[in-house]
């Protein structure tokens, strides 16, 4: 693959030859601490418990009946579902390449699946996923400013898209006042207001140095220790001053947003759109037959629940919530339980082995010395 260009405000050095990283400076895989391992075990155990008990409980069925519907899924359908998942992951690379100029789609795919795998193994694993992004991008020669800009801008795009989905789902059900429970409508409203606050905070950060500093302090408290743990070489273990970084790169945020908004939007909407098709085809494969607007609303609610940080990636909580909505709207109970389980296998569990392949691909890519 072609090495990315350094776009961290050093245009005059864009054509300079990158130095190959020496073995001692090359990034290495971080070693998980005992605390991190315990969190992963406890989070995964809770997720498994919720699924094992919650699916038959909320669907008022048995695992035998759920298995009967899963048996309807043949090899051709399995390949179709896997293809849809792979297409969704590839489309999301446009968000990463749009937010980090110089990043290739192949490397973006490695970064995406590896970060998702880590996030799917740890409760609140989004911070660890950011650490993976930092590790990979630094090893490919990107500056700290470019990486932090990418994390912020792509994060804003993700939040806005995910909180916007329930609003779209509610709009599709607007003609049927009984279709959506009042509690769900209220939850979607609060989620949308949260997304609006994120957008306002992003705009304020771009135009105000003081707000940029406050966001930097927030990020430093929540992900600073992950980034410090992943640093190697002479600065190993040192924390990065994220507050200073954000204040220094306000103009970069505006520049990346101006040039990358289209590919980032295509990436996020394409990813979520393809995953809805995956959700729809999964439900059809196991025998769930409800109107498309209700199916989309259930999918949107499920995507919003993935942000719940109690379990890794919201696993278990997402399935229980989605199943409850589907059953309330008249879906066949055992079929709905089988559908949410199969969807979780493709969108959550399968990302772990794919993430391992992403880590392997990263270890084989050439490493370069970053500019700062």
N, C-alpha and C positions, 0 to 999 in steps of 0.2 A: 504493500500500500504506500501511497505517497505520504510523506510526512507533512503535518499541518504547518501552516505559516504562522509566525508570531504576529498577532494582531493587537498586542497590548500597548498601543501608542508608540511603537518603534518602527514606523513604516520605512525609515531609512535603512533598517537592517533586515528588511524582508527577504532580500536575496542572499543574505549571508549563509554560509554553510554551517549546519548544526554540528556541534561536537557530539560524538558518540559517548554515551555515559559509560564510565568505568564500572567494573563489576561491583566495587564497593559502594558506588553511588546509585546503582540501579535499584529502583523500588522493589520491595519484596512483599509477600503476603503478610498482612497483619496477624499477630497471634491473639486469638480471643482470650480474654481474661476469664477467671472463674466466675465473676459476677455476670459477665455477658453470657457465658454458657448456661448459668442457672436461669437467667431471664429467658433464654431461648427455650430451654427445656420446660419451664413452667408455662410459658406462653403457648407453646405447641400442645402441651398436655391439656390446657384449658380449651384450646380450639378443638382438639379431638373429642374431649368430653362433651362439649356443646353439640358437635355434630352427631356423635354416637347416641346421645340421649335426646337432643333437641329435635332432630329431623323426624324420627317416628312420633315424638310427643306432639309437636305442633301440627303434624299432618294426620294425627290420630290413626297411625298405621303401624306396620311392622317392617323390619328389615327384609323379611321374606318377600313382601309385596313390593318394596322398593327395588329389590334385586330382580324381580320379575320384569319390571319396566326397563331396567338397565340392560337386560338381555336382548331387548329389541334393537339395540344399537349394534349394527354390523360393522365390518371392516371398512366398507366404502364410506359409510357415514363418519366413522372415526377419522379416516384420512381427510374427509371434507372439513371436519371440525378443526383438525390440526392445521390444515392449510389456512383456514380463516384466522386462527390464532397467530400463525407465523406472519400472515399479511398485516395484521394489526400491529405486531411488534415492529415490523419493517417500516410501516407508515410513521410510527412514532419517532423514528430516527430523523425525520424532517424537523421535528421540534428541537432535537439536540443539535443538529447541524446548523439550524437557523439561529440558535442562541449562542453557538460557539463557532464562529467563522474559521474555516480551515480544517474542521473535523470531517472525516469521510464517513459515509453511511455505514461502511463495514465496521469501523471502530465505534461508531455510535451504537450499533447493534450490540457489540460486545459490552459496552458500558451499560447499556440499558438492561440486558438480561442479567448481568452480574450484579448490578445494583438492586434489581428487583428480587433476585434470589436472596440476597442478604436481608432486604426488607421483609421478605416472606418468612424469614426464620426468627426474626426478633420483634417483640412487641414494641410498637413505636419505631419500627426499623427504618423510617424515612431518613433519620439523621445518619444512620449507618450507610444508607444508600448514597447520601451526599458525600460521605467519606470515600466511598468507592469511586465516585465520579472524580473527586479531587485526586486520588491516587493514580487512576488511569490517565487522566488528562495531563497531570504533571509529568508522568513518565514519557508522554508523547511530545513534550516540549512546550506546553501551554503555560502562560503566566498565571500567577495567582489572581490578578485582576480579571483576566478573561474567564477563568473558571468561576469565580464568585459571581460575575455578571451573568453567566449562563445559568447558574443555579437559581439565582433570584428571578430572572425573566421567565425561564421555563416553569419555575414553581408557580408564579403568578398565573401563567397561561393554564396550568393544570387545575388550580383552584377555581378559576373562573369557569372553566368548562364543566367541572364536576358539580359545582353548586348550581350551574345553569341547567343541567339535565332535569332535575326535579321540576323546575319551572316549566320546561318544555313539556314534560309529562303531564303536569296539571293542565296546561293549555289544551292538550289533546283530549283531556277528559272533561273539559269545561261544560260541555253540553249535558253531562250526566252528573248531577250534584251528589248522587249517592255512590258514585264510583270510587271516590277517594275519601277515606276516613278523615274526620276533622283534625285528629292528631297528626296525621301524615301531612295534611295541607299546612298545618302550623309549623311542622318541622321543616318542610321545604321553604316556607317563608323565611324562617330564621336562617336557614342555610344560604338562601339568596342574599339576605342582608349581610351575612358574613362575607360572602363573595364581594359585595359592593364595598365593604370596609377594606378588604384586601386591595381592591383596585384603587381606592382613594389613598390608601397608605403608599402604594407603589408610585402613584402620581406625585404625592407629597414628597417622597424620597428623591424623585428625579429633580424636582424644582427647589427642594430645600435641603441645605447641608445639615441642618439640625436634625431633621427627620431621618436623613440617611445615617447619621450617627446613632440615633436611637434604634433603628433596625439592626445596625451592626452589633450593638450591645445585646440585643435579643438573640441574634444568631450565634454570637460568641458564647452565650450562656447555654444554648441548647445543642450546638454541633461543634463548638470549638474544641472540646476534648476529643471528639472523633477525628477531626483533622489533625490535631497534635499527635495522636496515636499512630496515624498513618504516615507521618513525615519520616523521612530517612536521611542518612548522610549527616553532615555536621549540625543540622538543625533538628535532629531526631528528638521528638518529645516536646519541642517548643510550640507554644500556642501562637497562632496567627492573629494579629490584631485586626479582626474583621471590621471593627468600627472605623479604623483608619482606612481600610481598603474600600469600604463603601463610600466614604466621604471623598476619596480620591477618584472614584470612578463614576460619579454621577453622570458625567457627560457620556461615558461609555454605555450606560444603561439606555439613555435616549438614543444613541447611535445604533445599538443592537436592535432595539425595538423598532426603529425606523426602517432598517434594512431587513430584519428577520421576521417581522410580524406575519407575513404571508406564509412562509414555510412552517413557522411554528403553529399557526392556526390550522393549516392543512394537516400537520402531524397530529395534533391533539384531537381535532374533530374527526379525522380519518380513523385514528385509533379507536376512539369511543364508538364511532359509527360501525366499524367492522366488528367490534366486540358485541354490539347489539345484534348484528346479523348472526354472530356466533351464539348468542343467547337465544335468539328466535329459533335457529336451526336445532339447538340442543333440546329446547322444549318440544319442538315438533318430533324429534327423534324418539322421545320417551312417551309421547302421547298427550302432552298438554295442549289443550285447544281453547284459548280464550281470545277475545278481540285484540288486534294489534296495538291499539292505544293503551289498553290495560297492560299488555305485555311490556311495552316500552316504559310505562310508568314504573312497573316493578323493577325493571332493569335499572332505571335511573336512581331509584331509591337504594338499590343494592350497591351501585357505584359510589353513592354518597356515604354509605356505611363502611366502605373500605377504609375510610379515614379514621375509624375508631381504633385507638391505639392499645386497647386492652390485650388483644391477641395479635399475632403477626399478620399484618395486612388486613386486619378485621376478620380473619378466617373464623368461621363458626358463627360469629355475630351477623356477618353479611348474609350467610345462607339462611339463618333462622329468621332474620327480618324479611328477606325476599320471599321465603316460603310462606310466612304469615300473611303477607299481602296477596300472594297468588291464591292461597286457600280462601281468603276472605272474598275474593272476586270470582269464586266458583270453579277454580281449576281442580281437576282430579287430584286428590290428596297424595296417594302414593306416587303418581306420575310427577307431580310438582316437586316432591321430595327428591325423586331420582334426578329430575332436571337440574335443581340447584346444586346437587352433589356433583353431577357430571360437569356442569359449568365451572365449579370450583376446581375440579381436577385439571381442566384445560387452562384456566386463567390464573391459578395460584400454584398448585402442586407441581405442574409440569414445568414451571419457570425455574424450579430449583435445579434439575439436571441441565436445563438449558443454560442457567447461570454458571454451572460448573464448566460447560463448554466455553462460555464467554471468558472465564478466568484463564482457561487453558490457552485460548486464542491470544489473550493479552500477554501471557508469558512468552509467547512466540514472536510477538511484534518487536521491531527494533525500538530501543529506548534511547532517548536523547536528553542532553542536559538542558533543563529549562532556563529561561533567561533571568529569572529572579527567584 
